[in-house]
């Protein structure tokens, strides 16, 4: 019964993800002129585009940059997509932990898809331009994916806390309704935050041609380049970092403090290792995400070089989502088994289809249908 309910949740999660597109369309409908808004300069001159400085513009380095980022993007998409397909196709993995993992994999695909395709196009066309409407859209979905990543990692930390500290009541506490609500709340808060940040960003004006020292539209960097009053923007941005960044981080640290306390009370070494191995993958992903994010902002504060800022941003916008599937699959026997079964079933289906196509009866029935 529990597996059936989790299976239903796996089907419902795709409906939840439509909230993102729906709210953005609603945003455009409510403010029809905002996404085509133009910044006025001095003598009635108007600006409708920004410049992404990004990486080095040396012609001989462009093929290397394009090939490297295209490879990382494809690895990220296919790696996370395999996790979603493996979990969805294996009934043994229809549990709360893997339900949250499939949502995290989907968000990681969206996270990289928000920035990398545009960057690849700019490299290929040797252009730095991004339109105003495209920049606002990119910021909206980037913030949405980033905050969702943080909340899902926090929810997964709570899931590991319940599994290790309250193993006998795990399925009762982490029931399908609670799992659904946790994901729904995460999506709702993320959508509201990105909508608010995008709306107040529309109030800013720019007095010069805006050159963004990164390969994507970064909210903090664009705010610094505005010539109008940015007090409200900075206040909202800092408050968001404290509440939606510091709050979840505090929750993760509290969960792991309780987990460590419970593991220390286990008498056998084998029991301690087994308990720790269940949360090692999640702890690795959390450390990677927050350490790289912190490193980006520290490096941005230390240097104003566009090349250094862009290189630092790659760590949490590209490298972290790319490594997540490897971290979760390499140390997880259940997930590796599910991936093997998925590939075996896919291979068998292909062989059956090929055999049917060679069958004379199949060819006759196919010709008759045509």
Secondary structure, DSSP 8 states (H G I E B T S, - for coil): -HHHHHHHHHHHHHHHHHHHHHHHHHHHHHTTTGGG--EE-TTS-EE-EEEE--S---HHHHHHHHHHHHHHHHHHHHHHHHHHHHHHH-GGG-SHHHHHHHHHHHHHHHHHHHHHHHHHHHHHHT--EEEHHHHHHHHHHHHHHHHHHHHHHHHHHHHHHHHHHSGGGHHHHT-HHHHHHHHHHHHHHHHHHHHHHHHHHTT---SS--EESSSS--HHHHHHT-SS--HHHHHHHHHHIIIIIIHHHHHHHHHHHHHHHHHHT--SHHHHHHHHHHHHHHHHHHHHHHHHHHHHHHHHHH---HHHHHHHHHIIIIIHHHHHHHHHHHT-HHHHHHHHHHHHHHHHHHHHHHHHHHSHHHHHHHHHH-
